[in-house]
Structure formats: structure tokens, C-alpha cells
Amino acid sequence: MPTIAVVQNQSEMAHYGYGDMRPLLEAHGYRTLLFTGDDISDLTTLMSRDDLDAVVLASNALNDRTIWDHLGSQQFRAALAQFLSGGRGLLSFQQLGLAMRKGPTMNLLPEPLDAVLPMVRPNDERTVDGEPRIPEGTRHVAMLYPYRVDVTALRNRSTTFPSLPGLYWHYWTQVNRADWDVLLADPGADGSERALLIATREHAPHRVVLSALPLDWQFHEDIVTNLLLYVVEGSHNTAVLHSAGGSVSSDYLLASLRANRLGHRVYDAQSQTGELLQHIRDGVHTTLVVESQSQSQSQSQPEPTAAQPTVVQDPVVQDTVRRAVESGIARTIELGRSTSQHGRTLRISSRRLFPERLLREIRVRIHADLQDLDYIDDSFLRHVSTLQNLHALAVAVGGSEPEDDFRNDMAGAWYIIERHDRRGSYDDVFGATVALWWLRTRYLGAGHESSKATTGWLANAIDGCPHREQALAFVTFADLRALTPAELDRVEQILTEVTAPGNGHATESDTILYLRAAVVAGRTAAIARLVDRLAHRQQDSGRWIDLTTTGSAVSALLDARTLLLTKIGYERVVSQIETLALRAVIHILDGLDPAVLRGAGSVRAYPWQGRASTSATCLRAWIQFDSLIDIPVREVVDTLRRDEGAAAEAASLRSVLAVLQEIKSEAVELRGQLNDSRRELARANRIRTRTRMIAVGVAVFVYLLFALFIGLASVPGVGGLATALRRGIVDAWAVHAGVVAAVAAILTVPWERWFGRPGQGQSQDQR
């Protein structure tokens, strides 16, 4: 059971019946831990544990000064950053007190999310006024799963809620679209949007949702359920289609998914296929895991196709899954049973295009850049070419953002264009005016007055232009409308002249443009000759001039290939195009930021040369080429990379074990040397002891001889030996006692410690 830490304002809980959101959380099966101002300091310690899944800030929780002081501290901010980076989430509802203080920002969040600032709604506005909507192009999972959010129903409940009627009291500003998705916004009269509900992008490293609406207090069960599920478990990319009569293997699989915190949902194959289909169509689930049939079933059934897992019996489900796989929206993973002949099998069916993730990231980055820049890459022509490539990709790829056309990000561009407008042209320059025609027609419509002015200027100027400029105009026209018969005739005339023998002096860019014109006009013979010219100009590295030209060439070649596949007799040209495109795409991938291929984020703003225009061109070429490949290359690469990582980890472990074994061998050798040293030391000590005893005996003998000699010297005559012994030894006992005492005193002095070599005394002590 997931565990959620709920931070609430004790004062609000005591005064308002709707001020405690715990019943709403517990109704969804979550275990809740309540924190107020009295024990908020314990939250930091709890977040370091692995059994907490999310933190929820209830409405006006930050009004409590004690709570805000703690959550705004550097200690908590660091703990929250580590908490979020570990795959956990944070959900915050309305924080009016923070907005009333006009700052600080939500600086409890890690950078760069901390720049978001709550702004109080003007006093002259009624809180029930507003028309919240989901911004165009936004399809965040939190608005689709498990419930589709009905904005009209949400507004009606907010404005008629008995105890707290109102839509919103503050909104969010300083929302960087590169980091956040705006899920709900209230459009202002001046064309701006007030962000009411924002969430970090689905592929971001942190999972955070900020709501300016008191959704918890007004008990919006559907949308609160969606938000909680997102912050607690993340996106449920995986759907598990489970048949009745589960096995131990199935239970073990589901337990492993939960243990690894992989967001998923289990659907019953007999009763929940309708929900599964809707969520696949919405793009919620991108991986469908299914079990194979039992052996008795599989023996009586034909072998299933790759896109039709055997557990799926409903033909509608089969068709939906097949379409999702073929379009690259989803993939299927079929789990095979273990047999005596073969081990466990795993079958993956996928046409998922890895570059599409880059496409989404580039779109977001451009959205963010256009908040501060007027032109993409600070160039009008690059601005238009980038939008043309993104438009072509949206039409070709579709997916979750086909209408994300930057219509609301063009204010800066329109402002500058007005300064260059000369009777409908762009500074009376034909090529730039062609780009202006596309921009105005695409975003303002052909019927707009400015579009009509540009169309008229081009109509008057086109006949006097060289072939290349005319071809550019016709190819651009064909992108947004069908060419007239007269225009097609003119294109054919141009192609006849430029592809005639002896007319092969066109540059690479010219040849690419004429190839596009040939595709528009359907002139297959001209396509074959132009492909030969491009092949002649391709360098050994696979490129034409630079990355941008190479990407443009690949797109034109693959468009030509699509046309030639419908014709008979052009197999050689199709094969030639595929060879040229393969070499060029390899060169394009060589120029990609290596971190992207490893699955990490790009260290640059854009993955190719740090430029949006180059990245859009290269990405268009890559996606077009990748869609031709009939094997799941990305899955193979990912599997091999995981195996390579596992092999590297195993090799590292073996190296560590080898080092440990070497250390162990050295330790054994050192232990043997130490034992030998100890035996040598004991032997030396025994020799030293015997030597000392002999020395003492000799000294005593010499001393006695000396005493006897003294006694003999003091007695005259030979017969006095006994007298000499008495006088030299017995009578002189006091002298002998003094000598013994002096010797004993000398022996007790630590001469080696005082006067020995440095370290000598220490080594003796150690021994």
C-alpha cells in the first residue's frame, strides 16, 4: 500500500469541515501520515526512508508560518531534491498565503522548478469568474488517466460548491515551459494565459504537480485521483493484460513490478478491454504485457502474428493493438511459457521510434525559447525552416501533439516581420518572401489580408526569377496547397531544363530543391537523374556539405523513395536511395550528442550543434529513415546496452574479487613472514639470555679474584691465604653490598630508551 505524507494547516482543519483531505486519500487505498506545524520537523527524517511514496501539501498548508519556515529551509530543500530524484513525487494544492505575501517563490522545490511564483488574483475579479481550459497541444497523462478530466464539470462544481464557491484565488507565474506542462489555464482578455494547474513534464527527472485550485477542499474526486496517481506512481506506461486463473508466475511478475516501482495497471482480459483500448488510444500505455496461451490452447491454435498476442481474443482489441504497434504508439511484450525443449521466451513487437522522444523535447525547448526570443536561432529563415520541419513531422508522426504548431508563440516574430514588410514582401527579397508566405498562410490563413498581400507580391515577381527561386516557391506552395495545372507545367519545364545532359552544375542545395520539385510534380525520370547527381556529390563520410544539408537531402531522398515504390521499374533507384540515406543517417547520428544515445539528456540546449534548426532538420531525416526499418532496433540496442552494463558490472565484480584474493594471498604470506620473525626473535632472546648469564658469571668470578687479590696484598707471607680470603671477602661485605647495589641501579636505568637510535626503544617495546 503506497504511503503519503500529508501536510495540513491545523487551524484550517479546525475551522473548516472540508479542511482535512485524509478521507479523500484513504478512500483510494493510500496510507496517510499527517504532519502539522507541531511535528513538521519530523517530515525531513521520514523522507529519507524508502517506504514513503509522495508528499502532499494540502490547500493553504503553507499559511502556517512554522510549516513554511521548515519547508523553506535549506535542509528540507536538499532532502526534497533527493526524495524526488529517487522516483517519489510532490503534489501541492492552493497556497493563497504564499501568494498574498507576494513571494518568495516555491523555493522549497529543487532548481529549476523553484522559480514558480504564485500571484494573487486581482480584487476587482470575482473568484467564480473564469473559463479554464486545457491549453492546445497539452495531453498530459494526469488529465487522461485513469479518468478523462471534464473541464466543464470541474468549473461547475468549483463555482457551486456549497461551503467554498470559487474557481481560483491565485495563479502561477514564471512557469518555464521547458520544465512544466500547463494542464489548466484561464485565458485572459489580452491573449495571455493564467496557469492554474502545472506539472513537470512526463519525461522530467522530478515528478511535481502544483495546483492553484483548492481541488482537495472542493472534493474533485476524478482529477485528484489522477494527480495522486501520477505523483505517487508516475506514468502507467505499462499495461498488463491478465487472463482469468492466474498462475504463480503471473503473481510473481506483478509483485516484481510493484517492488521496482514500475507504474502499471492490470486489466482483466475478459471484462476490462474497453478501458484498455481507450487508454492505448490516448497514449497512456506504451507497453502491453500479455501472457501466452496455455499449452493445450496453443496446440490447437495457429501461430499468432507478432502484433496479435495470443491471450487477446477480441478482434477489436487485436485490431487496436496491431494499429498501435504499427504506428509506433505502443509495443507488445509476450511472455512465453517454459518448455522442456526451450527456455522461457520473450517476444517483443515494436515499431516505436526512439527519435520521437527527442521531437517532443525539441518542441518544448522551442516553446520555452520563444518566450524570450523573437526568431528561432535568431534568424528569420532558420525560424521558418524549423517550423516547416516540425509541421512536416507532426503530419507524418501524429501522436499526442499533432496540433502543437506554436501559433501562440509568434508575437515576437510578427512584430519584427512588420518592420520588414514592404507591400507584402520581406524586404523585397524573393526567397525570404516565399518563407513569409508559408508563415502567414500556415498561421494566419490564406484569407488573411497580410497573406493575400504576400501572395500577390509573389505572383507579380515569380515569372522574372531564376529557375531555382521558382522551384523554391512551387515546393513551398505545395506544402500547404495543391499546385494549379499551370504551376505543375512550369515545374516540369524547370525540371526538363535542369536535368538535361550537360546541365549538371547545380550545387547540392539546388539539387535537393529540384528533387523535392520532382516529387511534387511526380516526375520519376527526373528523380532518377537527380538521385545520381546527389550520389556523385556525397562525401566518403556520408554527408553533403554539413549536417543541415545532409538532413535535408535524406528527407528529400526518402520522399522520392515513397513515390518510386508505387512505380514499376525503379528498383535500382530505390536501392540507391536507401544506400545513400543509410550512409547519411549514420553521419547524422555521429553528430548527435552522445548522451542522448545513451538514454540520458543532452548537455546542450539542442542535440545537434546546440541549434534548433539543425536539430529539427536532422531529426526529421532520422524519423523518416527509422520508420523504414522493419526490426525493433531500439529494443535490441536497449537490451544489448543492459547486457553490456550487466557484463561490465560482472567484470568489475570479478576484478574486485581478484584483488581481494590477491590481498588475501599477500596477507597469508605476510602472516608466514611474521611467524618466522617471531621464531627468530625468540631464538635471539634465548641466545641473549644465555650470553647475559655467562657474562654475569664471568663478572662475578673476576670480581672474586679481584677481592682475593686485594686480600693477599694486605697479608704478608705465604701462609696467610685464609686470612686473605677473610679480609678480601668477609670483612669487606659492606663494600661488596655497595657494589651490588650500584650494579643493580645501573641495570634498572633504561639506557636504550634514553640514548638509543630513534625508534629503537619503540620497536623493543613492541617486541
Residue pairs with C-beta under 8 A, 6 or more apart in sequence:
1 29
1 30
1 31
2 29
2 30
2 31
2 53
2 54
2 232
2 233
3 30
3 31
3 32
3 33
3 51
3 52
3 53
4 25
4 30
4 31
4 32
4 33
4 52
4 53
4 54
4 55
4 56
4 228
4 232
5 32
5 33
5 35
5 43
5 46
5 47
5 52
5 54
5 55
5 56
6 21
6 22
6 25
6 32
6 33
6 34
6 35
6 56
6 58
7 35
7 36
7 40
7 43
7 55
7 56
7 57
7 58
7 61
7 67
7 71
8 19
8 20
8 21
8 34
8 35
8 36
8 58
8 61
9 19
9 36
9 37
9 58
9 60
9 61
9 63
9 64
9 67
10 36
10 37
10 38
10 64
11 63
11 64
12 19
12 58
12 59
12 60
12 61
12 63
13 19
13 20
13 36
16 163
16 164
16 217
17 163
18 163
18 164
18 217
18 218
18 219
19 58
19 59
19 217
21 56
21 58
21 59
21 216
21 217
22 32
22 34
24 216
24 219
24 221
24 224
25 32
25 56
25 228
26 32
28 225
28 228
30 228
30 232
33 46
33 52
35 42
35 43
36 64
36 67
37 64
37 65
37 66
37 67
40 66
40 67
40 70
40 71
41 70
43 55
43 70
43 76
44 70
44 75
44 76
44 79
46 52
47 55
47 79
47 80
47 82
47 83
48 79
48 82
48 83
50 86
52 83
52 88
53 88
53 89
53 232
53 233
54 88
54 89
54 90
54 91
54 228
54 231
54 232
55 80
55 83
55 88
55 89
55 90
55 91
56 90
56 91
56 92
56 93
56 228
56 231
57 90
57 91
57 92
57 93
57 95
58 93
58 216
59 93
59 94
59 95
59 96
59 214
59 216
59 217
60 94
60 95
60 96
60 97
60 214
61 67
61 92
61 95
62 68
62 71
62 95
62 97
62 98
63 95
63 96
63 97
63 98
68 97
68 98
70 76
71 108
72 104
72 107
72 108
76 108
77 107
77 108
77 109
77 110
80 90
80 108
80 109
80 110
81 110
83 90
84 90
84 110
84 205
84 206
84 207
84 208
85 110
85 205
85 206
87 207
87 234
87 261
88 207
89 207
89 208
89 209
89 230
89 231
89 232
89 234
90 109
90 207
90 208
90 209
90 231
91 208
91 209
91 211
91 227
91 228
91 231
92 106
92 208
92 209
92 210
92 211
93 211
93 213
93 214
93 215
93 216
93 217
94 168
94 169
94 170
94 211
94 212
94 213
94 214
94 217
95 118
95 170
96 118
96 120
96 169
96 170
98 104
98 106
98 118
99 118
99 119
99 120
99 169
99 170
100 120
102 120
103 117
105 114
105 115
105 116
105 117
105 174
106 113
106 114
106 116
106 117
106 118
106 210
107 114
108 114
109 116
109 206
109 208
110 206
112 176
112 179
113 179
113 180
113 200
113 206
113 208
115 174
115 176
116 172
116 173
116 174
116 175
116 180
116 198
116 210
117 172
117 173
117 174
118 170
118 171
118 172
118 173
118 212
119 170
119 171
119 172
119 173
120 169
120 170
121 127
121 168
121 169
121 170
121 171
127 165
127 166
127 167
127 168
127 169
128 158
128 159
128 165
128 166
128 167
129 167
130 155
130 167
130 168
130 186
131 155
131 186
131 187
132 151
132 154
132 155
132 167
132 168
132 184
132 185
132 186
132 196
133 151
133 184
133 185
133 186
133 187
134 143
134 149
134 151
134 183
134 184
134 185
135 182
135 185
135 193
136 403
136 404
136 407
136 408
137 401
137 403
137 404
137 405
138 181
138 182
138 183
139 282
139 283
139 400
139 401
140 181
140 183
140 199
140 202
141 202
141 230
141 235
141 236
141 284
142 183
142 199
142 209
142 226
142 227
142 229
142 230
143 149
143 183
143 223
143 226
144 226
144 279
144 282
144 283
144 284
145 226
145 229
145 236
145 279
145 282
145 284
146 225
146 226
146 229
146 265
146 275
146 279
147 222
147 223
147 225
147 226
148 282
149 222
149 223
149 226
150 222
151 184
154 220
154 223
155 167
157 218
157 220
158 165
158 166
158 167
158 168
158 213
158 218
158 220
159 165
159 166
159 167
161 218
161 219
164 214
164 217
164 218
166 214
167 186
167 213
168 186
168 196
168 212
168 213
169 212
169 214
170 212
171 186
171 194
171 195
171 196
171 212
172 194
172 195
172 196
172 198
172 210
172 212
173 195
175 182
175 195
175 198
176 368
176 371
177 364
177 367
177 368
177 371
178 364
178 365
178 367
178 368
179 200
179 201
179 204
179 368
180 195
180 198
180 199
180 200
180 201
181 198
181 199
181 200
181 201
181 202
182 193
182 195
182 197
182 198
183 197
183 198
183 199
184 195
184 196
184 197
184 213
185 193
185 194
185 195
185 196
186 193
186 194
186 196
187 193
187 194
188 194
191 408
195 212
196 211
196 212
196 213
197 209
197 210
197 211
197 212
197 213
198 209
198 210
199 208
199 209
199 210
199 227
199 230
200 206
200 207
200 208
200 209
201 364
202 235
203 357
203 360
203 361
207 230
207 231
207 234
208 231
209 227
209 230
209 231
211 227
213 220
215 223
215 224
215 227
216 224
229 236
233 261
233 263
234 261
234 263
235 263
235 284
236 263
236 264
236 265
236 284
236 285
237 263
237 264
237 284
237 285
237 286
237 287
238 257
238 262
238 263
238 264
238 265
238 285
238 286
238 287
238 288
238 289
239 264
239 265
239 266
239 267
239 276
239 279
239 280
239 285
239 287
239 288
239 289
240 253
240 254
240 257
240 264
240 265
240 266
240 267
240 289
240 290
241 267
241 269
241 276
241 288
241 289
241 290
241 291
241 309
241 311
241 312
242 250
242 266
242 267
242 268
242 269
242 291
243 268
243 269
243 270
243 291
243 311
244 268
244 269
244 270
249 335
250 291
253 289
253 335
254 264
254 266
257 264
264 289
265 279
265 285
267 273
267 275
267 276
269 311
269 312
269 313
273 314
273 316
273 317
276 285
276 288
276 317
277 316
277 317
277 320
279 285
280 288
280 320
280 321
280 324
280 329
280 330
281 320
281 324
283 329
283 399
283 400
285 330
286 329
286 330
286 331
286 352
287 330
287 331
287 332
287 333
288 309
288 321
288 324
288 330
288 331
288 332
288 333
289 332
289 333
289 335
290 309
290 310
290 311
290 312
290 332
290 333
290 334
290 335
291 311
291 334
291 335
292 298
292 309
292 310
292 311
292 334
292 335
292 336
292 337
293 301
293 310
293 311
294 337
295 337
295 339
297 310
298 310
301 310
304 310
305 322
306 325
306 332
306 347
306 349
307 321
307 322
307 325
307 326
307 332
307 349
308 318
308 321
308 322
309 321
309 332
309 334
309 349
310 334
312 318
312 321
321 330
321 332
324 330
325 331
325 332
325 349
325 350
325 351
326 351
327 351
327 398
328 350
328 351
328 352
328 353
328 356
328 397
328 627
329 352
329 399
330 352
331 348
331 349
331 350
331 351
331 352
331 632
331 635
332 348
332 349
332 350
333 346
333 347
333 348
334 346
334 347
334 348
334 349
335 344
335 345
335 346
336 344
336 345
336 346
336 347
337 344
337 345
338 344
348 632
348 635
349 632
350 632
350 634
350 635
351 627
351 632
352 632
352 634
352 635
353 397
353 623
353 626
353 627
353 634
354 626
354 634
355 619
355 622
355 623
355 626
356 397
356 399
356 623
358 596
358 607
358 615
358 619
359 390
359 393
359 397
359 619
359 623
360 400
360 401
362 390
362 606
362 607
362 612
362 615
362 616
362 619
363 390
363 401
363 404
365 605
365 606
365 612
366 376
366 386
366 390
366 406
366 409
366 612
367 406
367 409
369 376
369 605
369 612
370 376
370 406
370 409
370 410
370 412
371 409
373 412
374 412
374 413
374 415
374 416
375 382
375 383
375 412
375 413
375 416
376 382
376 383
376 386
376 387
376 612
376 613
377 383
377 386
377 611
377 612
377 613
379 613
380 413
380 416
380 417
380 420
380 426
380 432
380 435
381 431
381 432
381 435
382 611
382 612
382 613
383 413
383 613
384 435
384 436
384 438
384 439
385 435
385 613
385 616
385 617
386 612
386 613
386 616
386 617
387 405
387 406
387 439
387 442
388 438
388 479
389 616
389 617
389 619
389 620
390 405
390 406
390 616
391 405
391 442
391 479
392 479
392 555
392 620
393 616
393 619
393 620
393 623
394 401
394 402
394 403
394 404
394 405
395 402
396 623
396 624
396 627
397 623
405 442
405 443
406 443
407 443
410 443
413 439
417 426
417 436
417 439
420 426
420 427
421 450
422 428
423 453
423 457
424 433
424 450
424 452
424 453
424 454
424 455
424 456
424 457
425 432
425 433
425 436
425 454
425 457
425 461
426 432
426 433
426 435
426 436
430 458
430 461
430 462
430 465
430 469
430 473
431 469
431 472
433 454
433 457
433 458
433 461
434 458
434 469
434 472
434 473
434 476
435 476
436 454
437 451
437 454
437 455
437 458
437 473
437 476
437 477
438 476
438 479
438 480
440 448
440 450
440 451
440 454
441 451
441 454
441 455
441 480
441 481
442 480
444 450
444 451
445 451
446 452
446 455
446 480
446 481
458 473
462 469
462 470
462 473
465 473
467 494
467 497
467 498
468 506
468 510
468 513
470 490
470 494
471 491
471 494
471 513
471 514
471 516
471 517
472 513
474 483
474 487
474 490
474 491
474 517
474 520
475 513
475 516
475 517
475 520
477 483
477 487
478 520
483 491
483 520
483 521
488 521
491 517
491 520
491 521
491 523
492 521
492 523
494 514
494 517
495 514
495 517
495 518
495 521
495 523
495 526
496 526
497 503
498 506
498 510
498 514
499 514
499 525
499 526
499 529
499 530
504 533
506 514
506 533
508 534
508 537
508 544
508 545
508 549
508 553
509 545
509 549
509 552
511 530
511 533
511 534
511 537
512 534
512 544
512 549
512 552
512 553
512 556
514 526
514 530
515 527
515 530
515 531
515 534
515 556
515 557
515 560
516 556
516 559
518 524
518 526
518 527
518 530
518 560
519 527
519 556
519 559
519 560
519 563
522 563
524 563
524 564
524 567
524 570
527 560
527 563
527 564
527 573
528 570
528 573
531 557
531 560
531 573
531 576
531 577
531 580
532 576
534 544
534 553
534 557
534 580
535 576
535 580
537 544
538 544
538 580
538 583
538 584
541 587
542 550
542 583
542 584
542 585
542 586
542 587
543 549
543 550
543 584
543 587
544 550
544 553
544 584
547 587
547 588
547 591
547 608
547 609
547 614
547 617
547 618
548 613
548 614
548 617
548 618
550 584
550 587
550 588
550 618
550 621
551 588
551 614
551 617
551 618
551 619
551 620
551 621
552 617
552 621
553 580
553 584
553 621
554 581
554 584
554 585
554 588
554 621
554 624
554 625
555 617
555 620
555 621
555 624
557 577
557 580
557 581
557 584
558 577
558 581
558 621
558 624
558 625
558 628
559 624
560 577
561 574
561 577
561 578
561 581
564 570
564 573
564 574
564 577
565 574
578 628
581 621
581 625
582 625
584 621
585 621
585 622
585 625
588 608
588 618
588 621
588 622
589 597
589 622
591 608
591 609
591 618
592 607
592 608
592 618
593 602
593 603
593 604
593 607
593 608
595 601
595 602
595 603
596 602
596 607
598 641
599 638
599 641
604 610
605 612
606 612
606 614
606 615
607 615
607 619
608 614
608 615
608 618
608 619
609 615
626 633
681 767
703 739
704 729
707 728
707 729
707 732
707 736
708 724
708 725
708 728
708 729
709 728
710 727
710 728
710 732
711 723
711 724
711 725
711 726
711 727
711 728
711 729
712 720
712 721
712 724
712 728
714 724
714 727
714 728
715 723
715 724
715 727
729 736
750 761
752 760
752 761
752 764
753 761
753 764
